[in-house]
């Protein structure tokens, strides 16, 4: 194999690798999070389950957790770890605006239905 053929093969392999990485980044589903920079997030509940599955949300310690739950199901929404409870009516909305002062992983659930809606991570 000549030098020119080797360089052509290397360039072709590099091009294929770049295309593969771009496709993985564009096609792969993310964490389900609508708060990639720790901004506001909303979880929509239908038939006592989170639409799109359990949301993985992240904030940094010192930010304000801003989480809205829109639910077609009446229940108590419990933000574990921060131990905040709010009642939501069927067709209603509740909002949690909490200073992110405790780092760790916490769940937000429909308490009576024992259904996890979100997994919240607060990083140092």
C-alpha positions as CSV (number, residue, x, y, z in Angstrom):
1,X,0.0,0.0,0.0
2,X,1.5,3.4,-1.0
3,X,1.8,6.4,1.3
4,X,-1.0,8.1,-0.6
5,X,-3.4,5.2,-0.2
6,X,-2.6,5.0,3.6
7,X,-3.3,8.8,4.0
8,X,-6.5,8.4,2.0
9,X,-7.6,5.5,4.2
10,X,-6.7,7.4,7.4
11,X,-8.7,10.5,6.2
12,X,-11.7,8.3,5.3
13,X,-11.6,6.6,8.8
14,X,-11.3,10.0,10.5
15,X,-14.3,11.3,8.5
16,X,-16.4,8.2,9.5
17,X,-15.4,8.7,13.2
18,X,-16.4,12.3,13.1
19,X,-19.8,11.5,11.5
20,X,-20.4,8.7,14.1
21,X,-19.8,11.1,17.0
22,X,-22.0,13.8,15.5
23,X,-24.8,11.2,15.0
24,X,-24.5,9.9,18.5
25,X,-24.7,13.4,20.0
26,X,-27.7,14.4,17.7
27,X,-29.7,11.2,17.9
28,X,-29.1,10.0,21.4
29,X,-31.8,10.9,23.9
30,X,-30.5,13.1,26.7
31,X,-31.3,12.7,30.3
32,X,-34.9,13.9,29.8
33,X,-33.9,17.1,31.4
34,X,-35.3,20.4,30.2
35,X,-32.9,22.2,32.5
36,X,-29.4,21.6,31.0
37,X,-28.0,24.7,32.8
38,X,-30.0,24.3,36.0
39,X,-32.8,26.5,34.9
40,X,-36.5,26.1,35.3
41,X,-38.0,22.6,34.7
42,X,-41.5,21.3,34.2
43,X,-42.8,17.8,34.8
44,X,-46.2,17.0,33.2
45,X,-48.2,14.2,34.8
46,X,-50.8,12.2,32.9
47,X,-52.7,9.3,34.4
48,X,-50.5,9.6,37.5
49,X,-47.3,9.1,35.5
50,X,-44.7,11.6,34.3
51,X,-45.0,12.2,30.6
52,X,-41.7,11.0,28.9
53,X,-40.7,9.1,32.0
54,X,-39.0,10.0,35.2
55,X,-37.1,13.3,34.6
56,X,-33.5,13.6,35.6
57,X,-32.9,17.2,36.7
58,X,-29.7,18.9,37.9
59,X,-28.9,22.1,39.8
60,X,-25.7,23.4,41.4
61,X,-25.6,24.2,45.1
62,X,-26.4,27.9,45.5
63,X,-28.8,28.0,42.5
64,X,-32.6,28.1,43.0
65,X,-34.4,24.9,42.2
66,X,-37.4,25.9,40.1
67,X,-39.6,22.9,39.4
68,X,-43.2,23.0,38.2
69,X,-45.4,20.0,38.2
70,X,-48.5,20.1,36.0
71,X,-50.8,17.2,36.9
72,X,-54.1,15.7,35.7
73,X,-54.2,13.7,38.9
74,X,-54.9,15.1,42.4
75,X,-52.3,14.1,44.9
76,X,-49.6,15.4,47.2
77,X,-46.3,16.2,45.4
78,X,-43.4,15.4,47.8
79,X,-39.9,16.8,47.2
80,X,-37.9,14.3,49.3
81,X,-34.6,15.5,51.0
82,X,-35.8,19.0,51.1
83,X,-39.0,17.7,52.7
84,X,-41.4,20.0,51.0
85,X,-45.0,18.9,50.3
86,X,-47.6,20.6,48.0
87,X,-51.1,19.4,47.2
88,X,-52.0,19.5,43.5
89,X,-55.5,19.4,42.2
90,X,-56.5,17.4,39.2
91,X,-55.7,19.7,36.2
92,X,-53.6,21.9,38.6
93,X,-50.1,23.1,38.8
94,X,-47.6,23.4,41.7
95,X,-44.3,25.1,41.7
96,X,-41.2,24.5,43.9
97,X,-38.8,27.4,44.2
98,X,-36.2,26.2,46.7
99,X,-32.7,27.4,47.4
100,X,-30.4,24.5,46.4
101,X,-28.6,24.3,49.8
102,X,-28.4,20.5,50.2
103,X,-26.3,18.6,47.7
104,X,-27.2,15.0,46.8
105,X,-29.8,13.1,44.9
106,X,-33.5,13.4,45.7
107,X,-36.8,12.2,44.3
108,X,-40.0,14.1,43.7
109,X,-43.0,11.9,43.8
110,X,-46.8,11.7,43.7
111,X,-47.0,10.6,47.3
112,X,-50.3,8.7,47.4
113,X,-49.7,7.0,44.0
114,X,-46.1,6.3,45.1
115,X,-45.0,7.4,41.6
116,X,-41.6,9.0,41.1
117,X,-41.8,12.1,38.8
118,X,-38.3,13.3,38.9
119,X,-34.8,12.6,40.2
120,X,-33.2,15.8,41.3
121,X,-29.4,16.1,41.7
122,X,-27.8,19.0,43.4
123,X,-24.0,19.1,42.9
124,X,-21.5,21.0,45.0
